[in-house]
Amino acid sequence: MTQVDPAETGQGDGRRDTGSGTWRAGIRRAIRIGSRPGPWKRGPVLAALALLLGLFMLLHAKIPNRIGNLGSLVETFLPWFGLGIPVLLAGALWRRSASAVAALLLPVIMWLNLFGGQLSDKSHPGGDLTVASHNVGAGNPDPAGTARYLAASGADVLALEELTQQATGMYENGLANTYPYHTVQGTVGLWSKLPLSDTQPIDIMNYGPLADTIPADKKMAPNRALRTTVATDHGPLTVYVAHLGSVRVNPKAGFWTASRDIGVQALGKAIAAEQNKRVVLLGDLNGTTDDRAFDDITSQMRSAQNAAGDGFGFSWPASFPVVRFDQILVRGVEPDSSWVLPATGSDHLPVAARISW
């Protein structure tokens, strides 16, 4: 019988030949590595989401308003969709997906195209007149303190919205020394260091066929806007002050904007018929200039914040501003700077702009 040398099998001293095992393990490891998708094939879901986000920003104007005013709702919060970019980027880096990173170029380019200009300071020195607007809030616990603060703001022309009967007297008393001229029409008012004339209220709640569609329980008082003329050293300046109807997000109705949109149409018609070339619109418009619903106004006027501001100028809610509801729009004058003032007792922040001829 032929004897096998234990040294050849590794059994004599308790050791085992691991050469073949190591070789097989290496083969399995190579197969696993070879079967893994490359960086361009990883994260297809992330890449698809990035492309969808970019297309969403590119085609936001095509989102219809027929279903719950979805298009207007999206455009109201459109800048915030950019937050999806860092979230998807983190996922792409975690998955080491080159395709997802490349796909993110589309939403980045689209967001910068839409809002990149808001990231820089576009203000410059100069200006002939400072205008300001503030929704003082019906529930403001300190109207007198708000009046004192606004009197010290340096504004030459000051518009207030959401005035109540109880608080109007406090604002009149608190602003009297700084602003010798003022007018109050319903729930809006204008205080000025310069003379006012040709003041008249504007009914922004009963304009056009859309007004007939608003239920009685949602109809608002018509005395929420005014027009007046400010006598400046450079000639007359027409000023409109408005507090447009509120908007609501309802699970059944979607983004309800009927009252606001009636006001937009009424203001758009009034501004179009305005003979004075120099016009300023101040007020709480309950919407952003990105919203297509404001085309009747934004086609005639431009935003002081967009033209001469620093950042997005969000003004509501005061505790954590996420949208620019409080607007200063101009026609025939040049905005030199625009800014948001610190909070008062209102749920809105005051806004101001410096304009020149």
C-alpha positions as CSV (number, residue, x, y, z in Angstrom):
1,M,0.0,0.0,0.0
2,T,1.3,3.4,-0.9
3,Q,1.6,5.8,2.0
4,V,0.8,9.5,1.7
5,D,3.2,11.9,3.2
6,P,1.3,13.9,5.9
7,A,3.4,16.9,5.1
8,E,1.9,17.0,1.6
9,T,-1.7,17.1,3.0
10,G,-0.9,19.4,5.9
11,Q,-2.7,16.9,8.2
12,G,0.3,15.8,10.1
13,D,0.7,18.9,12.2
14,G,-2.9,20.0,12.3
15,R,-2.5,22.6,9.5
16,R,-4.8,22.7,6.4
17,D,-4.0,23.6,2.9
18,T,-5.8,27.0,2.4
19,G,-4.4,27.7,-1.0
20,S,-7.5,26.4,-2.9
21,G,-9.9,28.1,-0.4
22,T,-8.2,31.5,-0.8
23,W,-8.2,31.1,-4.5
24,R,-12.0,30.3,-4.5
25,A,-12.7,33.3,-2.2
26,G,-10.8,35.5,-4.5
27,I,-12.8,34.4,-7.4
28,R,-16.0,35.0,-5.6
29,R,-14.8,38.5,-4.6
30,A,-13.9,39.3,-8.1
31,I,-17.3,38.2,-9.3
32,R,-19.1,40.3,-6.8
33,I,-17.0,43.4,-7.7
34,G,-17.5,42.8,-11.4
35,S,-21.3,42.4,-10.9
36,R,-21.6,45.7,-9.0
37,P,-23.1,48.6,-11.2
38,G,-20.6,51.3,-12.1
39,P,-21.0,54.8,-10.9
40,W,-23.0,55.8,-14.0
41,K,-25.4,53.0,-13.4
42,R,-26.0,53.5,-9.7
43,G,-28.9,55.6,-8.3
44,P,-31.2,55.5,-11.3
45,V,-34.1,56.6,-9.0
46,L,-32.1,59.6,-7.7
47,A,-31.2,60.6,-11.3
48,A,-34.8,60.4,-12.4
49,L,-36.0,62.5,-9.4
50,A,-33.3,65.1,-10.2
51,L,-34.5,65.3,-13.8
52,L,-38.1,65.6,-12.7
53,L,-37.2,68.4,-10.3
54,G,-35.4,70.3,-13.1
55,L,-38.3,69.8,-15.5
56,F,-40.7,70.9,-12.8
57,M,-38.9,74.2,-12.5
58,L,-38.5,74.6,-16.2
59,L,-42.2,73.9,-16.9
60,H,-43.8,75.4,-13.8
61,A,-45.8,77.9,-15.9
62,K,-47.4,75.0,-17.7
63,I,-48.9,73.6,-14.5
64,P,-52.6,74.2,-14.9
65,N,-54.7,76.3,-12.5
66,R,-57.9,74.4,-13.5
67,I,-57.5,71.9,-10.6
68,G,-57.4,73.7,-7.3
69,N,-55.2,76.6,-8.6
70,L,-52.2,74.2,-8.4
71,G,-50.1,76.4,-10.7
72,S,-50.5,79.4,-8.5
73,L,-49.8,77.4,-5.3
74,V,-46.6,76.0,-6.8
75,E,-45.4,79.5,-8.0
76,T,-46.1,81.0,-4.5
77,F,-43.5,78.7,-3.0
78,L,-41.4,78.1,-6.1
79,P,-38.0,79.2,-4.6
80,W,-38.3,76.6,-1.8
81,F,-38.3,73.7,-4.3
82,G,-34.6,74.4,-4.5
83,L,-34.2,72.6,-1.2
84,G,-34.7,69.4,-3.1
85,I,-31.3,69.9,-4.7
86,P,-29.1,69.4,-1.6
87,V,-31.3,66.5,-0.5
88,L,-30.8,64.7,-3.8
89,L,-27.1,65.6,-3.8
90,A,-26.6,64.0,-0.4
91,G,-28.3,60.9,-1.7
92,A,-26.2,60.9,-4.9
93,L,-23.0,61.1,-2.9
94,W,-24.1,58.4,-0.5
95,R,-24.8,56.1,-3.4
96,R,-21.7,57.3,-5.3
97,S,-23.9,57.8,-8.3
98,A,-22.3,59.8,-11.1
99,S,-25.5,59.8,-13.1
100,A,-27.5,61.4,-10.3
101,V,-24.9,64.1,-9.8
102,A,-24.9,64.9,-13.5
103,A,-28.7,64.9,-13.6
104,L,-28.7,67.5,-10.8
105,L,-27.2,70.0,-13.1
106,L,-30.6,70.6,-14.7
107,P,-32.4,71.7,-11.5
108,V,-29.4,73.7,-10.4
109,I,-29.3,75.6,-13.7
110,M,-33.0,76.2,-13.6
111,W,-33.1,77.4,-10.0
112,L,-30.2,79.8,-10.7
113,N,-31.9,81.0,-13.8
114,L,-35.1,81.7,-11.9
115,F,-33.7,83.0,-8.6
116,G,-30.0,83.5,-8.9
117,G,-30.4,87.2,-9.3
118,Q,-32.0,87.3,-5.8
119,L,-28.8,86.1,-4.2
120,S,-26.9,89.4,-4.9
121,D,-27.4,92.8,-3.4
122,K,-28.8,95.0,-6.2
123,S,-29.3,98.1,-4.2
124,H,-27.3,101.3,-4.8
125,P,-27.0,104.7,-3.0
126,G,-29.3,107.5,-3.8
127,G,-33.0,108.0,-4.0
128,D,-35.5,110.9,-3.7
129,L,-38.2,109.3,-1.6
130,T,-38.6,106.5,0.9
131,V,-41.8,104.5,0.8
132,A,-42.9,101.8,3.2
133,S,-45.8,99.4,3.7
134,H,-46.9,97.4,6.7
135,N,-49.9,95.1,7.4
136,V,-50.1,96.1,11.1
137,G,-52.3,93.1,11.9
138,A,-55.8,93.2,13.4
139,G,-54.6,91.3,16.4
140,N,-51.5,93.4,17.0
141,P,-51.2,93.6,20.8
142,D,-49.3,96.9,20.7
143,P,-50.6,99.4,18.1
144,A,-49.1,102.4,19.9
145,G,-45.6,100.7,19.9
146,T,-45.9,99.8,16.3
147,A,-46.8,103.4,15.4
148,R,-43.8,104.7,17.3
149,Y,-41.5,102.3,15.5
150,L,-42.9,103.2,12.1
151,A,-42.7,106.9,12.8
152,A,-38.9,106.4,13.4
153,S,-38.5,104.3,10.2
154,G,-37.5,107.3,8.1
155,A,-40.2,106.6,5.5
156,D,-41.6,109.7,3.7
157,V,-44.7,107.9,2.6
158,L,-46.1,105.1,4.8
159,A,-49.0,102.7,3.9
160,L,-50.8,100.7,6.6
161,E,-53.2,97.8,6.0
162,E,-55.6,95.8,8.2
163,L,-56.5,98.8,10.3
164,T,-59.3,98.2,12.8
165,Q,-61.7,100.8,14.2
166,Q,-60.2,100.4,17.7
167,A,-56.6,100.8,16.6
168,T,-56.9,103.4,13.9
169,G,-57.0,106.3,16.4
170,M,-53.8,105.0,18.0
171,Y,-52.0,105.0,14.7
172,E,-53.3,108.5,13.9
173,N,-52.0,109.8,17.3
174,G,-48.7,108.0,17.1
175,L,-47.9,109.1,13.6
176,A,-49.3,112.7,13.7
177,N,-46.1,114.4,14.6
178,T,-44.1,112.8,11.8
179,Y,-46.7,112.7,9.1
180,P,-48.9,115.9,8.9
181,Y,-50.9,114.4,6.0
182,H,-52.8,111.2,6.1
183,T,-56.0,109.5,4.8
184,V,-57.8,106.4,6.0
185,Q,-60.2,104.6,3.7
186,G,-61.8,101.6,5.4
187,T,-59.0,99.3,6.6
188,V,-56.2,100.9,4.7
189,G,-54.5,104.2,5.2
190,L,-51.6,106.4,3.9
191,W,-49.4,108.7,6.0
192,S,-47.2,111.2,4.3
193,K,-44.7,114.0,5.0
194,L,-45.9,115.5,1.7
195,P,-49.3,116.9,0.8
196,L,-52.0,114.5,-0.5
197,S,-54.8,115.1,-3.0
198,D,-57.4,113.4,-5.2
199,T,-57.9,110.6,-2.6
200,Q,-60.5,108.1,-3.4
201,P,-61.4,104.5,-2.3
202,I,-61.2,101.6,-4.8
203,D,-63.7,98.8,-4.6
204,I,-61.5,95.7,-5.1
205,M,-64.1,93.1,-4.0
206,N,-66.9,93.6,-6.5
207,Y,-65.2,93.7,-9.8
208,G,-65.9,91.4,-12.8
209,P,-67.8,88.2,-13.2
210,L,-65.6,86.4,-10.7
211,A,-67.2,88.4,-7.9
212,D,-70.5,86.7,-8.4
213,T,-68.9,83.3,-7.7
214,I,-67.8,84.1,-4.1
215,P,-70.1,82.7,-1.4
216,A,-71.7,85.2,0.9
217,D,-69.8,84.0,3.9
218,K,-66.5,84.6,2.1
219,K,-67.2,88.1,0.8
220,M,-65.0,90.8,2.2
221,A,-65.6,94.5,2.7
222,P,-64.9,96.5,-0.4
223,N,-63.0,99.2,1.5
224,R,-59.6,97.6,1.3
225,A,-57.8,99.9,-1.3
226,L,-57.3,103.5,-2.1
227,R,-55.7,105.8,-4.6
228,T,-54.1,109.2,-3.8
229,T,-51.6,111.7,-5.2
230,V,-48.5,112.7,-3.3
231,A,-47.1,116.2,-4.2
232,T,-43.3,115.7,-4.5
233,D,-40.5,118.1,-5.6
234,H,-40.4,116.2,-8.9
235,G,-44.1,116.3,-9.6
236,P,-47.1,114.3,-8.6
237,L,-46.7,110.6,-7.6
238,T,-49.8,108.4,-7.7
239,V,-49.9,105.9,-4.8
240,Y,-52.2,103.0,-4.5
241,V,-52.6,101.2,-1.2
242,A,-54.3,97.8,-1.2
243,H,-55.0,94.8,1.0
244,L,-56.1,92.1,-1.3
245,G,-58.4,89.2,-0.2
246,S,-56.9,86.4,1.8
247,V,-55.9,83.0,0.3
248,R,-56.6,79.6,1.8
249,V,-55.3,76.1,1.2
250,N,-58.3,73.7,1.5
251,P,-58.1,69.9,1.0
252,K,-61.3,70.1,-1.1
253,A,-61.0,73.4,-2.9
254,G,-57.2,73.4,-3.2
255,F,-55.6,76.9,-3.3
256,W,-58.6,79.2,-2.9
257,T,-57.7,82.7,-4.3
258,A,-61.0,84.0,-5.7
259,S,-61.2,87.2,-3.5
260,R,-57.6,88.0,-4.1
261,D,-57.8,87.5,-7.8
262,I,-60.8,89.9,-8.0
263,G,-58.7,92.5,-6.4
264,V,-55.8,91.9,-8.8
265,Q,-58.2,92.4,-11.8
266,A,-59.6,95.6,-10.3
267,L,-56.2,97.0,-9.5
268,G,-54.8,96.1,-12.9
269,K,-57.7,97.9,-14.6
270,A,-57.2,101.0,-12.4
271,I,-53.5,101.2,-13.0
272,A,-53.9,100.7,-16.7
273,A,-56.3,103.6,-16.8
274,E,-54.0,105.8,-14.6
275,Q,-53.0,109.0,-16.5
276,N,-49.9,109.7,-14.3
277,K,-46.8,107.9,-15.5
278,R,-45.3,107.7,-12.1
279,V,-47.1,105.2,-9.9
280,V,-46.3,103.2,-6.7
281,L,-48.4,100.3,-5.4
282,L,-48.0,99.5,-1.7
283,G,-49.7,96.8,0.2
284,D,-50.4,93.3,1.4
285,L,-51.3,91.6,-1.9
286,N,-51.5,88.1,-0.4
287,G,-49.4,86.7,-3.2
288,T,-45.9,86.7,-4.8
289,T,-44.9,88.3,-8.0
290,D,-44.0,84.9,-9.3
291,D,-47.7,83.9,-9.2
292,R,-49.3,84.1,-12.7
293,A,-52.4,85.5,-11.1
294,F,-50.7,88.9,-10.8
295,D,-49.9,89.2,-14.5
296,D,-52.5,92.1,-14.8
297,I,-50.3,94.1,-12.4
298,T,-46.8,92.8,-13.0
299,S,-47.1,93.4,-16.8
300,Q,-47.4,97.1,-16.0
301,M,-45.2,97.5,-12.9
302,R,-42.0,95.9,-11.5
303,S,-41.1,94.8,-8.0
304,A,-38.8,97.1,-6.1
305,Q,-37.5,94.1,-4.2
306,N,-36.6,92.1,-7.4
307,A,-35.0,95.2,-9.0
308,A,-33.1,96.7,-6.1
309,G,-33.3,94.3,-3.1
310,D,-30.9,92.0,-1.3
311,G,-32.2,88.4,-1.1
312,F,-35.8,87.3,-1.3
313,G,-37.3,89.8,1.1
314,F,-39.7,87.4,2.7
315,S,-42.3,89.2,4.8
316,W,-44.8,86.6,6.1
317,P,-45.2,85.1,8.7
318,A,-43.1,87.4,10.8
319,S,-41.9,84.6,13.1
320,F,-40.4,82.6,10.2
321,P,-40.9,84.4,6.9
322,V,-41.3,82.1,3.9
323,V,-43.1,84.2,1.3
324,R,-43.1,87.8,0.1
325,F,-46.8,88.8,0.4
326,D,-46.1,92.5,1.2
327,Q,-45.2,94.3,-2.1
328,I,-43.8,97.6,-3.4
329,L,-44.4,97.8,-7.1
330,V,-43.4,100.8,-9.2
331,R,-43.9,102.3,-12.6
332,G,-42.2,105.4,-14.0
333,V,-39.8,105.7,-11.1
334,E,-36.5,103.9,-10.4
335,P,-36.1,101.7,-7.3
336,D,-32.7,102.3,-5.8
337,S,-32.9,100.0,-2.8
338,S,-35.5,97.7,-1.0
339,W,-35.4,96.1,2.4
340,V,-37.4,94.4,5.1
341,L,-37.7,96.1,8.5
342,P,-37.6,94.2,11.8
343,A,-40.8,92.7,13.3
344,T,-43.4,94.7,15.2
345,G,-46.4,93.2,16.9
346,S,-47.9,92.2,13.6
347,D,-47.7,88.8,11.9
348,H,-46.2,90.6,8.9
349,L,-42.9,92.4,8.5
350,P,-42.8,96.0,7.3
351,V,-41.2,96.5,3.9
352,A,-39.6,99.7,2.5
353,A,-37.9,101.0,-0.7
354,R,-36.0,104.0,-1.8
355,I,-37.1,105.4,-5.2
356,S,-35.8,108.1,-7.5
357,W,-37.0,109.9,-10.6
